[in-house]
Amino acid sequence: MPSFEVSSSSFYYETKIPTVENERLCGEIKRIFYTSGQTYGKRRIQAELKGLGARLALIKYQTS
């Protein structure tokens, strides 16, 4: 079996293609952050999004 000598980071690379849902979520996160006077952190933003019906893991907010 041949070895291609590809680094694991390249093998598991996931493209970050913006989707409509990601763009909408990013806009909503920014709106919550700026309307809070730039005082809300990831946990408060997550609580706000949960109140709006969004269901995502906390790691998603950290990468946005």
C-alpha angles and dihedrals in degrees: 000000000000122000116222095193095224118162115246091240090058093044093053095037113137118199116234101223110171112240128194090252093050092048091050092048092047090051091049092050091051091047092052092046096050096041088054089060089256091291102111117099129199096283095051091045089050090052091050092049091047088053088054091051101259115143115198137133119260090246089066091061092050092056096046 
